[in-house]
C-alpha cells in the first residue's frame, strides 16, 4: 500500500489489530483497480487461446492429450505469476519503508503478514484459478461433447489452488528472511522448475513437492486429472495433498515468527 493512504480509527485489540483495515486495502488493490481484470485477461487468454487452438484444430488430439495440455497451463505457469506477485509483497514494503511506516500505526505484525496472504490468495484464486479453469472447462465441453463431473472439476480447481498457495506461502516466508528480491524469487522458481528432476532423482520427494498434484511424472497420474475425470485417485496422492497443505501452513507460521523478529 502507498504511504499516503489514510487509516480508519477502529477499536481492535490483540494480534488481529489492524487486520481488517489492511485486508480492505489489499483487496482494493486487487479488485478496485485494473489489476484483477488484467490478470484475468493474461491467464484466461493464455489458457483459452492455446487450448482452443489445439482443441479446434481439424485434427484435434485425443481427450487425454487435451487434458494434459490443460493441466500444464493451469497447474504450472500460473505458479510463476504467483511467485512474481509475492516476491514484492514483503521485500518491496521493507525496501520502500512502507512496512516500517504502517507498523508504526495501530497494526500488529501478524495482521500485516496475514493481510498479504489473504488478499493475494483471494486475488490469485479468482484470476489465476477460477477464470482460466472455467474457460478451459467450456473449451473441453465443446470439444469432447461431454461435460466433466462438476463436483470433481471444482475439486480439481481446489487442488490447483493448493499447489499455487504452496508457492505463495514459500515466497512470502522467504520475504521475511531476505531483504533483496533475488533469493525470494529465485528459490521458489528453482523449486517450481526443478521439482520434476528432483522427484526423478529421489522419488520420495513426490510426497513433499506439489508436482504430481497437477503434472504427470512416470506412471503417476496427477491428482487434478483423477478428480477431473472422476477416476480412482492414485495411491499416495492424498498423502501428498495433505503434506503440501501442512507445509504451506508451516511456511506461513515460520514467516509470522520471523517477521515478528524483524527490525525496522
C-alpha positions in Angstrom: 0.0 0.0 0.0 1.2 3.6 -0.6 2.4 5.7 2.3 -0.3 8.3 2.0 -3.3 6.0 2.5 -5.5 7.0 5.5 -6.2 4.6 8.3 -9.6 4.4 9.9 -9.8 4.8 13.6 -11.0 1.5 14.9 -11.1 -0.2 18.3 -9.3 -3.5 17.9 -7.2 -5.5 20.4 -4.9 -8.5 20.3 -2.9 -10.0 17.5 -5.5 -9.1 14.8 -5.4 -5.3 15.5 -5.5 -3.5 12.1 -6.1 -6.7 10.1 -9.5 -5.6 8.7 -8.1 -2.2 7.6 -5.1 -3.8 5.9 -7.2 -6.5 4.3 -9.6 -4.0 2.8 -6.6 -2.2 1.4 -5.1 -5.4 0.0 -8.4 -6.4 -1.6 -9.0 -3.0 -3.0 -5.6 -3.2 -4.7 -6.8 -6.4 -6.4 -10.4 -5.7 -7.1 -10.8 -1.9 -7.2 -8.1 -1.3 -9.7 -7.4 -2.8 -13.1 -5.2 -5.5 -11.6 -8.0 -8.1 -11.4 -9.1 -7.8 -15.0 -5.5 -7.6 -16.3 -4.7 -10.9 -14.6 -8.0 -12.4 -15.8 -7.1 -11.4 -19.3 -3.5 -12.7 -19.0 -4.3 -16.1 -17.6 -7.7 -16.5 -19.3 -6.2 -15.7 -22.7 -3.1 -17.9 -22.1 -5.2 -20.9 -21.3 -8.1 -20.2 -23.7 -6.1 -19.2 -26.8 -3.6 -22.1 -26.6 -6.2 -24.7 -25.6 -8.7 -23.5 -28.3 -6.0 -23.5 -31.0 -5.2 -27.2 -30.2 -8.8 -28.3 -29.5 -10.4 -26.8 -32.5 -7.7 -28.0 -34.9 -9.1 -30.0 -37.9 -7.3 -33.0 -36.3 -7.7 -32.4 -32.6 -5.6 -34.5 -30.2 -7.2 -37.3 -28.1 -9.1 -36.1 -25.0 -6.3 -37.4 -22.7 -3.7 -35.2 -24.5 -6.1 -32.2 -24.3 -6.4 -32.7 -20.5 -2.6 -32.9 -20.3 -2.2 -29.6 -22.2 -4.8 -28.0 -20.0 -3.1 -29.1 -16.8 0.3 -27.7 -18.0 -1.2 -24.2 -18.5 -3.4 -24.1 -15.3 -1.1 -26.1 -13.0 2.4 -24.9 -13.9 2.5 -21.4 -15.5 0.2 -19.5 -13.1 2.6 -20.6 -10.2 5.2 -18.4 -11.9 2.8 -15.5 -11.7 2.2 -16.3 -8.0 5.9 -16.1 -7.2 6.3 -12.8 -9.2 3.5 -11.2 -7.3 4.5 -12.4 -3.9 8.2 -11.7 -4.2 7.4 -8.0 -3.7 4.7 -8.4 -1.1 7.1 -8.0 1.8 10.5 -7.2 0.3 9.1 -4.2 -1.6 7.3 -2.9 1.5 10.5 -3.2 3.6 12.8 -1.7 1.0 10.5 1.3 0.4 10.0 1.9 4.1 6.2 1.3 3.9 6.3 -1.7 6.3 8.0 0.4 9.0 5.5 3.2 8.4 2.4 1.1 8.7 3.7 -0.8 11.7 4.0 2.5 13.5 0.2 2.7 13.3 -2.2 0.5 15.4 -1.3 -2.6 13.4 0.3 -5.8 14.6 2.9 -7.7 12.7 0.8 -10.9 12.3 -2.1 -8.8 11.0 0.3 -7.2 8.4 1.5 -10.5 7.1 -1.9 -12.3 7.2 -3.5 -9.4 5.3 -0.9 -10.0 2.5 -1.7 -13.7 2.5 -5.5 -13.5 2.5 -5.8 -10.6 -0.1 -3.3 -12.2 -2.5 -4.8 -15.6 -2.0 -8.3 -14.4 -3.0 -6.9 -12.4 -6.0 -5.0 -15.4 -7.2 -7.9 -17.8 -6.7 -10.2 -15.6 -8.8 -7.8 -14.5 -11.6 -5.4 -17.5 -11.9 -7.5 -20.4 -10.9 -11.3 -19.8 -11.4 -11.2 -17.8 -14.6 -8.8 -19.9 -16.7 -10.2 -23.2 -15.3 -13.8 -22.1 -16.3 -12.6 -21.1 -19.8 -10.8 -24.5 -20.0 -14.0 -26.3 -18.9 -16.0 -24.6 -21.6 -13.5 -25.5 -24.3 -13.3 -29.1 -23.2 -17.1 -29.3 -23.1 -17.4 -28.0 -26.6 -14.6 -30.2 -28.0 -15.4 -33.5 -26.3 -19.2 -33.0 -26.4 -19.3 -34.3 -22.8 -19.3 -32.4 -19.5 -16.8 -33.2 -16.9 -18.3 -34.0 -13.4 -18.9 -30.5 -11.9 -18.0 -31.6 -8.4 -14.8 -33.3 -9.5 -13.9 -30.3 -11.6 -14.4 -28.0 -8.6 -12.2 -30.3 -6.5 -9.5 -30.2 -9.2 -9.6 -26.4 -9.1 -9.1 -26.6 -5.3 -6.0 -28.8 -5.8 -4.6 -26.3 -8.4 -5.1 -23.5 -5.8 -3.4 -25.5 -3.1 -0.4 -26.0 -5.4 -0.4 -22.2 -6.1 -0.7 -21.5 -2.4 2.3 -23.6 -1.6 4.4 -21.2 -3.8 2.6 -18.2 -2.3 3.5 -19.2 1.2 7.0 -20.3 0.3 7.7 -16.9 -1.4 6.2 -14.9 1.4 8.2 -16.9 4.0 11.4 -16.2 2.1 10.5 -12.5 2.0 10.7 -12.4 5.8 14.3 -13.8 5.7 15.8 -11.8 2.8 15.8 -8.1 2.0 16.6 -8.5 -1.7 14.4 -9.9 -4.4 16.9 -12.3 -5.9 16.6 -15.2 -3.5 13.0 -14.5 -2.8 12.0 -15.1 -6.4 14.9 -17.4 -7.4 14.4 -20.1 -4.8 10.7 -20.7 -5.5 11.2 -20.6 -9.2 14.0 -23.1 -8.8 11.8 -25.4 -6.8 9.0 -25.0 -9.4 11.0 -25.9 -12.4 13.4 -28.4 -10.9 10.9 -30.4 -8.9 10.3 -32.9 -11.8 14.1 -33.6 -11.9 14.3 -33.8 -8.1 11.5 -36.3 -7.9 13.1 -38.3 -10.7 16.4 -38.4 -8.8 14.7 -39.1 -5.4 11.2 -40.5 -5.9 10.2 -40.0 -2.3 10.2 -36.2 -2.8 6.9 -36.6 -4.7 5.3 -36.6 -1.3 6.7 -33.2 -0.3 6.6 -31.3 -3.6 3.4 -30.4 -5.4 4.4 -31.5 -8.9 2.4 -34.7 -9.0 -0.8 -32.9 -7.8 -1.0 -31.1 -11.1 1.5 -32.7 -13.5 2.3 -36.3 -14.5 5.6 -38.0 -13.8 6.4 -41.5 -14.8 3.3 -43.7 -14.4 1.8 -41.4 -11.7 -1.5 -39.8 -12.7 -1.9 -36.2 -11.4 -4.5 -35.8 -8.7 -6.1 -33.0 -10.8 -6.7 -35.4 -13.7 -8.2 -38.1 -11.4 -10.6 -35.6 -10.0 -11.5 -34.1 -13.4 -12.3 -37.5 -14.9 -13.8 -39.0 -11.8 -11.3 -41.9 -11.8 -9.7 -43.6 -8.8 -7.1 -41.5 -7.1 -3.6 -42.9 -7.4 -2.1 -44.4 -4.2 -0.3 -41.8 -2.2 -1.8 -38.7 -3.9 -4.0 -37.8 -0.9 -1.0 -38.1 1.3 0.9 -35.7 -0.9 -2.0 -33.3 -0.9 -2.1 -33.4 3.0 1.7 -32.9 3.2 1.6 -29.9 0.8 -1.2 -28.3 2.9 0.8 -28.9 6.1 4.0 -27.5 4.5 2.1 -24.4 3.3 0.8 -23.7 6.9 4.3 -24.2 8.2 5.7 -21.7 5.7 3.1 -19.2 7.0 3.9 -19.9 10.6 7.6 -19.6 10.1 7.0 -16.3 8.2 5.0 -14.9 11.0 7.6 -16.0 13.5 10.5 -14.4 11.5 8.6 -11.2 10.7 7.9 -10.7 14.5 11.7 -10.5 14.9 12.3 -8.2 12.0 14.0 -4.9 12.9 12.8 -1.7 11.2 
